Amino acid sequence: MYGILDVQDQISDTGDDELLLNVFVAPLKVDSKRLTTLSDTLSLKRKYSIGAAQRWEIEAGGISSDERQADLFVHNILNGDGQVVYVRPPAMVKGYNTDGVQRLTGGDFTLPDPTNRGLAVSKGIAQATQAVSSSVTSIEISMTIGSEVFKGDFVRFESHSKVYMITEVIPNIDPGTNLVTIEFYPALLTSVAISDFAYLGVNATMKMSYDVETMTGMSYMDGILEDLGTIRLVEEI
């Protein structure tokens, strides 16, 4: 499950659903926001000007368990005015026929079996095998045991608060290496050092804040069930 976490930093999400204060429910939207301006020439040809900066925005409904409703209420009040909150990012719905790599046990990684049932979700931690500078859009990583990475999910690099989307997964064909090259979007804001961790998918915790249009407080649906309404979150970069 995905949603707003009850943690204090970007490395504290163990994957336990008990850490979720609020679980995202449909309708859910993940938006890639960039500043874009356009103008029309006299020949009606359009000219676009696109800024280099990019951030993620999430809009979703949310539900909370009875045991966490008071925690969610307090969290929303204390963090509703531009304070940082941490979010387990949603993964797009996809099967194991998606481009990706799994390393479920020791030894070599395996390519996903498209006959597997269930949803393919990136998770776990990898390590950079090379140092790369800012503005780069690909990196080679070494998969650790239990990690999985799939096209379309998120990745966050150690010392980065920014989260990137994986656009391609290219496994190394040499046996015994556990090496994978991932391409991502947008380009790196800062450099990545050799052996830096890469947090994959559900472990790529997002640093966000509530949008000003999100209610600070709580409404009740029937006197028992609380409702935050539509939750809007903006990535802090």
Secondary structure per residue as TSV (DSSP state, phi and psi in degrees):
chain	resnum	aa	ss	phi	psi
A	1	M	-	360.0	157.9
A	2	Y	-	-127.8	150.1
A	3	G	E	164.0	-161.3
A	4	I	E	-83.2	131.1
A	5	L	E	-98.3	150.9
A	6	D	-	-98.1	68.2
A	7	V	-	-135.4	166.6
A	8	Q	S	-105.8	-6.2
A	9	D	S	-157.4	-177.5
A	10	Q	T	-86.3	-1.4
A	11	I	T	-116.4	9.9
A	12	S	-	-99.1	-0.7
A	13	D	-	-80.4	111.3
A	14	T	-	-84.1	-6.4
A	15	G	S	93.3	-5.7
A	16	D	-	-71.2	128.4
A	17	D	G	-67.6	-15.2
A	18	E	G	-66.9	-18.0
A	19	L	G	-79.8	-9.1
A	20	L	E	-84.4	116.9
A	21	L	E	-76.3	-35.1
A	22	N	E	-142.5	126.0
A	23	V	E	-97.5	127.8
A	24	F	E	-66.8	138.7
A	25	V	E	-131.9	158.7
A	26	A	E	-69.2	151.6
A	27	P	E	-73.0	139.3
A	28	L	E	-128.9	135.4
A	29	K	E	-131.5	130.2
A	30	V	E	-112.3	118.3
A	31	D	E	-115.4	132.6
A	32	S	E	-92.0	110.6
A	33	K	E	-101.0	124.7
A	34	R	-	-135.9	148.3
A	35	L	-	-80.5	120.8
A	36	T	E	-130.6	132.0
A	37	T	E	-121.3	151.9
A	38	L	E	-141.8	155.9
A	39	S	E	-143.6	153.1
A	40	D	E	-102.8	132.4
A	41	T	-	-79.5	175.1
A	42	L	T	-64.2	-24.2
A	43	S	T	-88.3	6.8
A	44	L	-	68.7	18.6
A	45	K	-	-82.2	136.4
A	46	R	E	-90.3	139.0
A	47	K	E	-117.2	126.8
A	48	Y	E	-106.1	142.0
A	49	S	E	-124.7	115.6
A	50	I	E	-116.2	125.1
A	51	G	-	-69.5	155.2
A	52	A	S	-77.4	-26.9
A	53	A	-	-72.2	146.8
A	54	Q	-	-145.6	144.8
A	55	R	E	-144.7	160.4
A	56	W	E	-97.7	142.8
A	57	E	E	-130.4	139.5
A	58	I	E	-121.2	135.6
A	59	E	E	-130.5	125.7
A	60	A	E	-159.9	162.1
A	61	G	E	-82.8	170.0
A	62	G	E	-151.5	149.8
A	63	I	E	-131.6	154.5
A	64	S	-	-133.2	146.8
A	65	S	-	-70.1	159.3
A	66	D	G	-56.5	-36.6
A	67	E	G	-70.2	-23.6
A	68	R	G	-107.0	4.3
A	69	Q	H	-64.0	-41.5
A	70	A	H	-66.2	-40.4
A	71	D	H	-61.5	-41.9
A	72	L	H	-65.1	-41.9
A	73	F	H	-59.7	-48.1
A	74	V	H	-63.7	-44.4
A	75	H	H	-59.9	-43.1
A	76	N	H	-65.3	-40.6
A	77	I	H	-67.3	-45.1
A	78	L	H	-73.3	-23.8
A	79	N	T	-118.0	16.4
A	80	G	S	-85.4	0.5
A	81	D	S	-123.0	58.0
A	82	G	S	82.5	8.2
A	83	Q	-	-77.2	155.1
A	84	V	-	-75.6	134.3
A	85	V	E	-126.5	160.5
A	86	Y	E	-117.7	139.1
A	87	V	E	-130.1	132.9
A	88	R	E	-80.9	114.7
A	89	P	-	-71.9	142.1
A	90	P	-	-69.5	149.0
A	91	A	-	-108.0	141.3
A	92	M	-	-66.7	151.2
A	93	V	-	-73.9	124.1
A	94	K	-	-159.1	153.7
A	95	G	-	-97.8	-177.2
A	96	Y	T	-77.6	1.8
A	97	N	T	-82.2	-3.0
A	98	T	S	-70.1	146.5
A	99	D	S	-58.0	126.3
A	100	G	E	-179.5	-178.7
A	101	V	E	-143.5	141.9
A	102	Q	E	-122.9	142.2
A	103	R	E	-131.5	84.2
A	104	L	-	-83.7	-25.9
A	105	T	S	-135.7	-173.5
A	106	G	S	-67.3	169.9
A	107	G	S	86.2	-156.4
A	108	D	S	-69.2	155.6
A	109	F	-	-73.2	165.5
A	110	T	B	-125.6	147.7
A	111	L	-	-77.4	143.9
A	112	P	-	-60.7	139.7
A	113	D	-	-84.4	114.8
A	114	P	T	-64.1	-12.4
A	115	T	T	-84.3	-7.0
A	116	N	-	-61.2	140.8
A	117	R	-	-89.1	159.8
A	118	G	S	97.2	-177.7
A	119	L	-	-100.5	140.0
A	120	A	-	-86.4	124.6
A	121	V	-	-135.4	127.7
A	122	S	-	-68.6	142.5
A	123	K	B	-163.3	166.1
A	124	G	S	91.2	-167.4
A	125	I	E	-129.9	140.0
A	126	A	E	-122.8	176.4
A	127	Q	E	-131.6	140.1
A	128	A	E	-68.5	134.8
A	129	T	S	-96.7	-0.8
A	130	Q	S	-149.9	155.2
A	131	A	-	-89.5	133.2
A	132	V	B	-130.3	151.2
A	133	S	-	-91.9	172.9
A	134	S	T	-63.0	159.4
A	135	S	T	77.8	-1.0
A	136	V	-	-80.8	151.3
A	137	T	-	-123.2	16.2
A	138	S	E	-153.6	156.4
A	139	I	E	-159.2	148.7
A	140	E	E	-92.2	133.7
A	141	I	E	-128.3	154.3
A	142	S	E	-105.0	121.2
A	143	M	E	-76.1	134.2
A	144	T	-	-90.8	163.2
A	145	I	T	-60.8	132.8
A	146	G	T	91.5	-3.8
A	147	S	E	-89.8	152.5
A	148	E	E	-142.1	144.8
A	149	V	E	-140.5	133.2
A	150	F	E	-135.6	147.7
A	151	K	T	-58.2	135.3
A	152	G	T	99.5	-11.2
A	153	D	S	-94.7	-176.5
A	154	F	E	-105.0	160.0
A	155	V	E	-142.7	143.4
A	156	R	E	-130.5	134.1
A	157	F	E	-95.7	148.7
A	158	E	T	-53.1	138.7
A	159	S	T	72.6	-2.1
A	160	H	-	-98.3	135.3
A	161	S	-	-89.5	-23.9
A	162	K	-	-68.6	141.3
A	163	V	-	-109.7	140.9
A	164	Y	E	-118.6	153.7
A	165	M	E	-97.0	133.1
A	166	I	E	-77.6	121.5
A	167	T	E	-104.2	-16.1
A	168	E	E	-159.7	144.8
A	169	V	E	-123.5	120.0
A	170	I	E	-122.8	99.9
A	171	P	E	-73.2	148.0
A	172	N	-	-78.7	127.7
A	173	I	-	-80.6	-10.4
A	174	D	S	-71.9	129.4
A	175	P	T	-67.9	150.1
A	176	G	T	79.3	9.4
A	177	T	-	-99.2	-34.2
A	178	N	-	58.3	27.2
A	179	L	E	-100.4	139.7
A	180	V	E	-138.8	138.6
A	181	T	E	-99.6	127.7
A	182	I	E	-114.2	139.7
A	183	E	E	-104.1	149.0
A	184	F	E	-148.3	166.3
A	185	Y	E	-136.7	139.7
A	186	P	S	-79.1	-172.3
A	187	A	-	-65.8	153.7
A	188	L	-	-57.2	134.4
A	189	L	S	-77.2	-35.4
A	190	T	S	-137.0	173.0
A	191	S	-	-73.7	163.1
A	192	V	B	-120.4	130.3
A	193	A	-	-89.8	157.0
A	194	I	T	-60.4	138.0
A	195	S	T	74.5	3.2
A	196	D	-	-62.0	146.2
A	197	F	E	-76.2	147.8
A	198	A	E	-119.4	114.8
A	199	Y	E	-89.9	123.4
A	200	L	E	-104.1	137.3
A	201	G	G	57.1	-119.4
A	202	V	G	-64.8	-16.5
A	203	N	G	-88.9	-4.1
A	204	A	S	-86.6	66.2
A	205	T	-	-55.8	131.8
A	206	M	E	-91.6	137.6
A	207	K	E	-94.4	115.1
A	208	M	E	-138.0	177.6
A	209	S	E	-142.6	156.4
A	210	Y	E	-67.8	135.8
A	211	D	-	-67.9	152.7
A	212	V	T	-63.2	-19.9
A	213	E	T	-83.1	-9.3
A	214	T	S	-78.0	135.6
A	215	M	-	-62.6	133.5
A	216	T	S	-99.0	101.9
A	217	G	S	139.2	-152.0
A	218	M	-	-153.6	144.0
A	219	S	E	-121.2	157.7
A	220	Y	E	-116.6	135.4
A	221	M	S	-77.6	-37.9
A	222	D	S	-147.5	21.8
A	223	G	S	89.2	-12.3
A	224	I	S	-124.5	-51.5
A	225	L	S	-83.1	126.0
A	226	E	E	-90.4	157.7
A	227	D	E	-143.9	120.6
A	228	L	-	-83.9	-4.6
A	229	G	-	73.7	-153.1
A	230	T	S	-78.2	126.3
A	231	I	E	-96.4	128.6
A	232	R	E	-120.5	126.0
A	233	L	E	-125.5	141.9
A	234	V	E	-123.5	131.6
A	235	E	E	-65.3	137.1
A	236	E	-	-94.6	119.1
A	237	I	-	-124.3	360.0
